[in-house]
């Protein structure tokens, strides 16, 4: 493997001439100012008058650099000379035992890059890949840690080396043209970090709670994670144990859905009792709603003061919300979710349903009524029955009901990669972005578009390379591992009132999505609720840390996404963006780019590595699917 040392002089010259970006490589300077200016207050008032519907299309497992690392104008893989990019050149052991190196490389339609094997994205693995030295993430062990997963000692196998290489690959608009089209036409946030190092479940909790349970641990230390924190129950949640509700331990008469293959196999998580967005969305109705909880002592003990406070200071009327996830019920069309007893929820990824982990939702018939199947959302939009205003989360699953198959003609690939939530290992990236486009088009063609904000983002970084150093927070007592933001994930903001052709550099994490929701709906931040504040005081008294809790408070240093809005569109000086502007053309929506030819040229973007004519050091032995198709 050759390094790119030969490109250094050219890149230095380009940097000096201003053709390469030179934003900071640290997230610290991107923290927005905590105090709101008069213009911000005016923009918030206008925002509330314009935006009534917030749709969060929540995808799975992609690092920012793996998807948008070559997006023009953003902090990307080639925004600086290689020596200034953390982890640009990473060590790897060759199959003959010699040490070599690997740098980022582009994969595309030729490699069928829409279908990739799953790399290690456990809590401990991502921390190891970040390679923290004296409190500073080096971001230079993505390849080596992945390789050692398959060959822990000695000379690595070819499969192990190929997995190490896979962690360094990145795609662009020839593989995922719809996502790049949205990023170009609207606002791409390039400093969006996953809120907790780890796999999918922590991200799916953070998107509704701005934490994964650190306050529950502060109130109940006996529930703390033990050992590696990669297996079993415990808070803060760092792994993918299935929710208690719906598991074999759940003895209620009407347990929630579960994928039929989960047990035996998955560990079972504790009942989660810390505050989340569904509580504040209930507002002053929460006390009445909570009466329907079937185990108040077990489910409500950590939010009793929150309930009392919201009864006085919460919103007057409940704000509608819904979590729509594929396979939760019976999906429509194409046999995507069989209705036989053995496969009723075959497309359902149980540990992706964040609300299902909370007893005060899952064990309360009124609250669990907000959980739906994904096809229910399309039906509601079609029949114009989406409740007036509100917040709606949308997720795919193990299969897809669009009837699409991967472009790769190999029968095994076509059988394996039928999912549509973008998770490598079972989802096809092009089928997944087609589901996103189908969703956005449905909203655009509905009455909801003119009052909408659509957020497309991802739950975790998959364990793939990203060069920007995440901020570190703290380590649990007796734990060697940091509790930290993980590597970046993409976030795209779409609205009739959004800026266009914009890249936003403000620091963000999943708490930013909550901050935006709270801003629009005038909700009390979770971090300001009394039970959460009590836990934070314990954290300050016991450990000297005052940030142990939700990241959605006004002074917690993450953006509220307000910068994505165009003041002129909010005021009416400029017309709102039309539905036609956001829609993906129907003639390409369900056609794979390999067949349609739709790609970077059609999107109107030239990736930075192409613009700079940089070499593409694709490893000669690269295999995008070393586990699924080892002989490829």
Buried (B, 14 or more C-beta within 10 A) or exposed (E): BEBBEEBEEBBBEBBEEEEBBEBEBEBEEBBBEEEBEEEBEBBBEBBEEBBBBBBBBBBBBBBBBBBBBBBBBBBBBBBBBBEEBBBBBBBBBBBEEEEBBBBBBBBBBEBBBBBBBBBBBBBBBBBBBBBBEEEEBBBBBBBBBBBBBBBEEEEBBBBBBBBBBBBBBBBBBBBBBBBBBBBBBBBBBBBBBBBBBBBBBBBBBBBBBBBBBBBBBBBBEEBBBEEBBBBBBBBBBBBBBBBBBBBEEBEEEEBBBBBBBBBEEBBBBBBBBBBBBBBBBBBBBBBEBBEEBEEBEEBBEBBEBBBBBBBEEBBEEBBBBBBBBBBBBBBBEEEBBBEEEEBBBBBBBBBBBBBBBBBBBBBBEBBBEBBBBBBBBBBBBEEEEBEEBBBBBBBBBBBBBBEBBBBBEBEEBBEBBBBBBBBBBBBBBBBBBBBBBBBBBBBBBBEBBBBBBBBBBBBBBBBBBBBBBBBBBBEBEEBEBBBBBBBBBBBBBBBBBBBEEBBBBBBBBBBBBBBBBBBBBEBBBBBBBBBBBBBBBBBBEEBEBEBBBBBBBBEBBBBBBBBBBBBEBBEEEEEBBEBEEBBBBEEBBBBBBBEBEBBBEBBEBBBBBBBBEBEEBBBEEBBBBBBBBEEB
